[in-house]
Amino acid sequence: MATAIVRAIPAIALAVAYPLLAHWATHDGGGVPAAIAMADLVALCLVAPLMQGQGWAWGVLVVSGAALAWLAQTPYPQMLLLAPPMLFVGFVAWMFWRSLRPPREPLITRIVAAMEGCEPATLPAPLYRYSRKLTAAWAYVMAALAVANGVLALIAVPDGVLARLGVASPVTIGQEAWSLFANLLNYGIVGGFFVGEYMLRRWLFPHRPYRHFFDFLRQMAALGPRFWRGLFD
């Protein structure tokens, strides 16, 4: 487990850095900070093959870096920053929603079953129903955030989509306010929902295989990289 945590450090560092870099870039308004934030995102997407020393990944990183260095002198990197919050959250919503369709088992159901040490179909019926409803709830929450990110990206000024197209929006939001929501508050909303749901679950199902919240997180991490990779297959 310790080895897996060490291997995950680069991905965690890049993931934590991106929203901070993106918010800084939006506050600065320049192409260079925006290009740095986008380079961090490219590295995050390629971190696994990069750590495995795969040549194609390093090639993509070098080409992407060169392209971003050229784009840094243009307004395009700031425009590119509008897309990741909507696309990433929308993709996560789709993954939750897709898992609700047979013959797949809901994502949360599979996680609960793995932590209980059993197959999803053998979970107690109330817990199975709850985990399925929770998967749907996560899909709705992430979809709502994706829509909100998309709408705010449209009406942000001065670098939102409509402003760039020269279309006057009847309602606008400042670029920094958009970034505060899309790059920072999104994570607070997701974290709040995660913690709130944990507290509700402890009340509804008090006899679980973890003692407290941090033990719950530890056991989730202990499921291992192979489980988490396979969860989204």
PESUL-V114498 format. One record per backbone hydrogen bond with DSSP energy under -0.5 kcal/mol. NH is the residue of the N-H (numbers start at 1). CO is the residue of the C=O. E is the energy in kcal/mol with one decimal. If there is no record, write none. Layout:
NH|CO|E  NH|CO|E
This chain:
5|1|-2.1  6|2|-2.3  7|3|-2.3  8|4|-1.4  9|5|-0.7  9|6|-1.0  12|8|-2.7  13|9|-3.0  14|10|-2.4  15|11|-2.5  16|12|-2.6  17|13|-2.1  18|14|-1.9  19|15|-0.8  20|16|-0.8  21|17|-3.0  22|18|-3.1  23|19|-2.2  24|20|-2.3  25|21|-2.8  26|22|-2.2  27|23|-2.4  28|24|-2.6  29|25|-3.0  34|30|-1.1  35|31|-2.4  36|32|-2.2  37|33|-2.2  38|34|-2.3  39|35|-2.4  40|36|-2.1  41|37|-1.8  42|38|-2.4  43|39|-2.4  44|40|-2.1  45|41|-2.2  46|42|-1.4  47|43|-0.5  47|44|-0.9  50|46|-2.5  51|47|-2.3  52|48|-1.2  53|50|-1.4  54|49|-2.5  57|54|-0.6  58|54|-1.6  59|55|-2.4  60|56|-2.5  61|57|-2.3  62|58|-2.4  63|59|-2.6  64|60|-2.8  65|61|-2.5  66|62|-2.4  67|63|-2.5  68|64|-2.6  69|65|-2.3  70|66|-1.8  71|67|-2.5  72|68|-1.5  73|70|-1.1  74|71|-2.5  77|71|-0.6  79|75|-1.2  80|76|-2.4  81|77|-1.5  82|79|-1.4  83|80|-1.2  84|80|-0.8  85|81|-0.5  86|82|-0.6  86|83|-0.6  87|83|-2.6  88|84|-3.0  89|85|-1.5  90|86|-2.2  91|87|-2.3  92|88|-2.1  93|89|-2.3  94|90|-2.2  95|91|-2.1  96|92|-2.2  97|93|-2.5  98|94|-3.1  99|95|-1.5  100|97|-1.3  101|98|-1.6  104|101|-1.7  110|106|-2.2  111|107|-2.0  112|108|-2.9  113|109|-2.6  114|110|-2.1  115|111|-2.2  116|112|-2.0  117|113|-1.0  118|113|-2.5  122|119|-1.6  123|120|-1.5  128|124|-2.6  129|125|-2.6  130|126|-2.2  131|127|-2.6  132|128|-1.9  133|129|-2.4  134|130|-2.5  135|131|-1.9  136|132|-1.9  137|133|-2.3  138|134|-2.5  139|135|-2.0  140|136|-2.3  141|137|-2.6  142|138|-2.6  143|139|-2.2  144|140|-2.5  145|141|-2.1  146|142|-2.3  147|143|-2.4  148|144|-2.5  149|145|-2.8  150|146|-2.3  151|147|-2.8  152|148|-2.5  153|149|-2.0  154|150|-1.5  155|151|-1.7  156|152|-1.1  157|173|-2.1  160|156|-1.2  161|153|-2.0  162|154|-1.8  163|154|-0.5  164|160|-2.5  165|161|-1.8  166|163|-0.9  167|162|-2.8  168|166|-0.5  173|155|-1.4  175|157|-1.9  178|174|-2.3  179|175|-2.3  180|176|-2.4  181|177|-1.8  182|178|-3.2  183|179|-2.9  184|179|-0.6  184|180|-0.8  185|180|-3.0  186|181|-2.0  187|184|-0.7  188|184|-1.2  189|185|-2.7  190|186|-2.4  191|187|-2.8  192|188|-2.6  193|189|-2.4  194|190|-2.4  195|191|-2.5  196|192|-2.7  197|193|-2.5  198|194|-1.8  199|195|-2.1  200|196|-2.0  201|197|-2.7  202|198|-2.4  203|199|-1.3  204|200|-2.4  205|201|-3.3  208|206|-1.3  216|212|-2.3  217|213|-2.2  218|214|-2.2  219|215|-2.5  220|216|-2.0  221|217|-2.4  222|218|-2.0  223|219|-0.5  223|220|-1.1  224|221|-1.6  227|223|-0.5  228|224|-1.8  229|225|-2.7  230|226|-2.3  231|227|-1.7  232|228|-0.6  232|229|-0.8  233|230|-1.4
